[in-house]
Amino acid sequence: MTADAAPTEPVQEAPLPAAERIEALDVLRGVALLGIFIMNMPGFSHSLFTPPDAPPGVGVAAAVVWLRELLFAGKFNLMFGLLFGIGFTLQLGRLEAARPKGAEWIYVRRLVVLLAIGLVHASLLWAGDVLVVYAALGFVLLALRRLPDRAVLVLVALCLVYPTAADALRPQLLSFQTETVAAFEYQDFEASDAAAFGHGSFIDTMRETARIFTWGYSSPLGIYSYAAFYVQMATGILLGAYVGRRRWAERLPELREPMRLAQPAALAVALVAGGLWLVLDGPAGDGGGGSVSAALARTIGRAALMCFYALSVVRLLDVGAAARVLHVFSFAGRMPLSNYLLQTLMATFIFYGWGLGLWGRSTPLEETLLAIALFAAVQLPLSAWWLSRFRFGPVEYVWRRLTYGPLDR
């Protein structure tokens, strides 16, 4: 693909054609999209301000909530962050090879467009958006791109420790008065969410979403919560930047033995950390006294399990039957932005009052099965159909058109 500004020489600044893509990354994006949809579904069907506690007892609902927390929560957002960081190094490297003096500005334009899409999504459609976070952290990556590899790993370690420090310092960061006011605000949002999302018009949902978005970036507790989420996402993105710098994604055939050894090690760390979290704050614990230690165990366990998932998927791509099954995920992974936004449209139509109006009526099991069904029955075949006719997903085309200029179809 060539840029109009330089028609006489091949400028490889636009996205890779399908034949030259790294399929493992596309498959991982598709897998991450499914995991994210499963974890986001409760936020579509209930207020984001409803405490995500497991139902009492040991029934199906309680089991699904705990399994969802153990196996999905935070892991696939981290995986998507990892892929964003890898993509950052690949894309910027290609831009620098094509236009050494203008590469950073082109990538800034790419991030600005992503930020604009995210702001519309977060402030009008769904306040649980992550695109704004990716765009903001993309600017951070640009600022840190000259940092040595060792310093990047130090930042990853600090991100892993942050939740523990934030929990320990919470009494100093948030006063009793702030916590009390926030408790009333949560109750108010639960009621207004139920009215707007459960029974309101499309305009009502847009107003309520804008109100939540504004609160998140202006109130003390909202900022505190967003800071934790930004740091969580930065963990995966920085790790992805390190992986991209080492060019591991482009050298997967050479890394079969290191991956074989790393996979069980990542699982072992995840099991130990996850077990500790369960004892301190899970169903086996009292949910209280060990909160600081539990925060560290939970954070490390999430990152380790994400690494185990990623390594497992990549290794399974070398196994014939498994590779054929996983290849299907690459269709969704080649148009992740379109699919992420489609998830919002499908879920809000199903649960919000302007659509089918099923707000607050679903069980944890129904939410999980619905996410899997919509992904398998709608997003995968739709992605395959679209890509058989077009080179890019619809939103990806607009994003890249605004970033790079005219693109060939």
DANOR-V536363 format. One line per field, one symbol per residue. burial: + if it has 9 or more other C-alpha atoms within 8 Angstrom, else -. A space follows every 10 residues. Layout:
BEGIN
burial->???
END
This chain:
BEGIN
burial->+++--+---+ ++++------ ---+++++++ ++++++++++ ++++++++-- ---------- ++++++++-- -++-++++++ ++++++++++ ++-+++-++- --++-+++++ +++++-++++ +++++++-+- +++++++++- +--------- -++-++--++ +++++++--- ---+---++- -+---++-++ -+++++++++ +--+++++++ +++++++--- +++-++-+-+ ++++++++++ +++++--++- ----++--++ -+++-++-++ ++++-+++++ ++--+++--+ ++++++++++ ++++++++-+ +++++++--- -++--+++++ ++++++++++ +-++--++++ +++++++++- -+-++-++-- ++++++-+++ +-++-++--- +++--++-++ +++++-+--
END
